Amino acid sequence: MTKAAIGAMAVAMWLASDVVGVAVAQGSTIWRCGNEYTNSPGPNPAARGCREVQGGNLTVVEGARPAAAGAKDGGTRNGAGDGSGGSAGGARSASERVDPDQQRQRDAEARRILEQELRRAQERLEQARADYADGKPPRLANERTDSPRYQARVEELRTRVERAEADVAAIRREMARLDGSR
């Protein structure tokens, strides 16, 4: 790496350290409720589908929130203010629009990729379920006399099944979203 690249990287890291803060004080409980992380999930976290986050430190960096429609730079695109931008609703100009045939090709390719990913995820799920064996997988040689080791492996297998189920569900949601946009 050149000195300039190293210097640029150092400046970027310094700026990031100024912007990013640690979200949680040490010792407090963190909950994951869907895609939200919080340390105050409410009176009944389980009913909301919240799970306690186990393990190391957690830092959440939020991205920029999108501006509401109509509040975009006084109704002009990109703040140009020269009257050449789109409407406040975010409509695209003719030069930015994609040809309908090209869009159909893109959608078909996206669907093909999602179907392929769904097949892979379903195979992983089937394998995970087979390994888990309804919570009673056969004991390995080193687990015959070590019950905590066996229990830890069963828990890891259960987690793997849940993760695979979530992957399949997410891909199906994405496919439904793609089908709904037609």
Solvent accessible surface area in square Angstrom, and as a share of the most:
residue,aa,sasa,rsa
1,M,161,0.72
2,T,91,0.53
3,K,184,0.78
4,A,83,0.64
5,A,40,0.31
6,I,93,0.47
7,G,34,0.33
8,A,64,0.50
9,M,92,0.41
10,A,57,0.44
11,V,84,0.48
12,A,57,0.44
13,M,128,0.57
14,W,154,0.54
15,L,91,0.45
16,A,49,0.38
17,S,76,0.49
18,D,98,0.51
19,V,122,0.70
20,V,54,0.31
21,G,49,0.47
22,V,118,0.68
23,A,59,0.46
24,V,33,0.19
25,A,77,0.60
26,Q,182,0.81
27,G,81,0.78
28,S,51,0.33
29,T,60,0.35
30,I,17,0.09
31,W,54,0.19
32,R,108,0.39
33,C,13,0.08
34,G,53,0.51
35,N,142,0.73
36,E,90,0.41
37,Y,76,0.29
38,T,24,0.14
39,N,89,0.46
40,S,83,0.54
41,P,12,0.08
42,G,43,0.41
43,P,146,0.92
44,N,86,0.44
45,P,26,0.16
46,A,82,0.64
47,A,81,0.62
48,R,130,0.47
49,G,51,0.49
50,C,9,0.06
51,R,150,0.55
52,E,82,0.37
53,V,51,0.29
54,Q,141,0.63
55,G,73,0.70
56,G,71,0.68
57,N,150,0.77
58,L,39,0.19
59,T,67,0.39
60,V,58,0.33
61,V,94,0.54
62,E,117,0.53
63,G,64,0.61
64,A,106,0.82
65,R,191,0.70
66,P,129,0.81
67,A,71,0.55
68,A,72,0.56
69,A,90,0.70
70,G,46,0.44
71,A,69,0.54
72,K,80,0.34
73,D,90,0.47
74,G,80,0.77
75,G,23,0.22
76,T,33,0.19
77,R,48,0.18
78,N,137,0.70
79,G,43,0.42
80,A,61,0.47
81,G,58,0.55
82,D,101,0.52
83,G,69,0.67
84,S,86,0.55
85,G,32,0.31
86,G,19,0.19
87,S,61,0.39
88,A,33,0.26
89,G,64,0.62
90,G,30,0.29
91,A,55,0.43
92,R,144,0.53
93,S,47,0.31
94,A,83,0.64
95,S,108,0.70
96,E,70,0.31
97,R,151,0.55
98,V,57,0.33
99,D,80,0.42
100,P,85,0.54
101,D,80,0.42
102,Q,79,0.35
103,Q,71,0.32
104,R,148,0.54
105,Q,127,0.57
106,R,119,0.44
107,D,28,0.14
108,A,58,0.45
109,E,78,0.35
110,A,37,0.29
111,R,60,0.22
112,R,120,0.44
113,I,78,0.40
114,L,29,0.14
115,E,62,0.28
116,Q,61,0.27
117,E,57,0.25
118,L,25,0.12
119,R,134,0.49
120,R,110,0.40
121,A,1,0.01
122,Q,53,0.23
123,E,111,0.50
124,R,118,0.43
125,L,16,0.08
126,E,117,0.52
127,Q,101,0.45
128,A,1,0.01
129,R,124,0.45
130,A,70,0.54
131,D,45,0.23
132,Y,44,0.17
133,A,41,0.32
134,D,133,0.69
135,G,22,0.21
136,K,161,0.68
137,P,4,0.02
138,P,106,0.67
139,R,93,0.34
140,L,92,0.46
141,A,88,0.68
142,N,85,0.44
143,E,3,0.01
144,R,162,0.59
145,T,138,0.80
146,D,46,0.24
147,S,54,0.35
148,P,99,0.62
149,R,116,0.42
150,Y,21,0.08
151,Q,99,0.44
152,A,63,0.48
153,R,55,0.20
154,V,18,0.10
155,E,83,0.37
156,E,91,0.41
157,L,10,0.05
158,R,82,0.30
159,T,51,0.30
160,R,74,0.27
161,V,13,0.08
162,E,49,0.22
163,R,135,0.49
164,A,8,0.06
165,E,68,0.31
166,A,58,0.45
167,D,55,0.29
168,V,7,0.04
169,A,42,0.33
170,A,43,0.33
171,I,25,0.13
172,R,130,0.47
173,R,157,0.57
174,E,64,0.28
175,M,19,0.08
176,A,64,0.50
177,R,146,0.53
178,L,14,0.07
179,D,63,0.33
180,G,64,0.62
181,S,77,0.50
182,R,179,0.65
